[in-house]
Amino acid sequence: MSNEVVILTEAASLHIKEMMKHNGEEDAFLRVSVKGGGCSGLSYGMGFDHEVQENDLQFEQYGIQVVVDKESSAILQGTKIDFKESMMGGGFTIENPNAIASCGCGSSFRTATAAGTPEEC
């Protein structure tokens, strides 16, 4: 398995760097994870963190340190994170090749091997 579990696009990286600067988090890294919950059973997590855990995989893309815990890494392998602007605003999009179903909002999903416990939308 490649150490680079997720792929950040240039657009996503630029927006993440802006957010880091705006929030005074230039020395933080981006943690990407999967948690149980959401309409389809699993949901994505992204946030800034300052502590690396023993079971974390680390890599760098576009000057951003990215960390993914090993449990999430199998579910996220090959996932692309992008940032898209539209007339209604902008937001991150996540394309996970391992997801076999997702809810309408796009932030909840399940895979063939990991279903999680669905919650009401």
CORKAJO-V939548 format. One record per residue. N is the residue number from 0. PHI is phi in radians with two decimals (none if undefined). BURIAL is b if it has 9 or more other ideal C-beta (glycine too) atoms within 8 Angstrom, else e. Layout:
# CORKAJO-V939548
N/PHI/BURIAL
N/PHI/BURIAL
This chain:
# CORKAJO-V939548
0/none/e
1/-1.10/e
2/-1.21/e
3/-1.51/e
4/-1.22/b
5/-1.97/b
6/-2.01/b
7/-1.59/b
8/-1.38/b
9/-1.07/e
10/-1.08/b
11/-1.12/b
12/-1.09/b
13/-1.09/b
14/-1.20/b
15/-1.10/b
16/-1.09/b
17/-1.08/e
18/-1.12/b
19/-1.07/b
20/-1.14/b
21/-1.05/e
22/-1.68/e
23/1.13/e
24/-2.00/b
25/-1.05/e
26/-1.63/e
27/-1.49/b
28/-2.10/b
29/-1.61/b
30/-1.75/b
31/-2.02/b
32/-2.58/b
33/-2.20/b
34/-2.25/e
35/-1.24/e
36/2.23/b
37/1.45/b
38/-1.06/b
39/-1.75/b
40/2.03/b
41/-2.26/b
42/-2.43/b
43/-1.48/b
44/-2.27/b
45/-2.47/b
46/-2.98/e
47/-1.60/b
48/-2.51/b
49/-2.14/e
50/-2.09/e
51/-1.69/e
52/-1.61/e
53/-1.02/e
54/-1.65/e
55/-1.54/b
56/-1.75/b
57/-2.12/b
58/-2.75/b
59/-2.17/e
60/-2.43/b
61/0.90/e
62/1.39/e
63/-1.87/b
64/-1.35/e
65/-2.01/b
66/-2.24/b
67/-2.35/b
68/-1.25/b
69/-1.05/b
70/-1.12/e
71/-1.29/b
72/-1.06/b
73/-1.14/b
74/-1.34/b
75/-1.63/b
76/-0.89/b
77/1.51/b
78/-1.27/b
79/-1.87/b
80/-1.91/b
81/-2.21/b
82/-2.22/b
83/-2.09/e
84/-1.72/e
85/-2.50/e
86/-1.14/e
87/-1.60/e
88/2.10/e
89/-2.25/e
90/-3.04/e
91/-1.36/b
92/-2.08/b
93/-2.21/b
94/-1.95/e
95/-1.90/b
96/-1.19/e
97/-1.57/b
98/-1.31/b
99/-1.84/e
100/-2.72/e
101/-2.52/e
102/-1.52/b
103/-1.07/e
104/-1.32/e
105/1.45/e
106/-1.75/e
107/-2.15/b
108/-2.74/b
109/-2.52/b
110/-2.03/b
111/-1.15/e
112/-1.88/e
113/-2.40/b
114/-1.81/e
115/1.17/b
116/-2.03/e
117/-1.08/b
118/-2.04/e
119/-1.22/e
120/-1.41/e
